[in-house]
Amino acid sequence: MKNNMIAFELLEPQESIPLGYKKITLHMIVDVKMDFIRKAQLVAGGHLTNPPASITNLSMVPHDSVRIMFLVAA
């Protein structure tokens, strides 16, 4: 987690939020697989922020198109 935390600036509880920033929550997701492999993710509550206008469109390719292109490439 030390490698990921350099991307975040954590404030003390008494500090105020700087202008232009919004408070979002972080939570840890821990998963133990059937073969006892442990996985952990630190997730930011991105649903609490407004997305930029430049990335509001999601483009998805239908599975059939991908299969046809793989067939053509083969």
Buried (B, 14 or more C-beta within 10 A) or exposed (E): EEEEEEEEEEEEEEEEEEEEEEEEEEEEEEEEEEEEEEEEEEEEEEEEEEEEEEEEEEEEEEEEEEEEEEEEEE
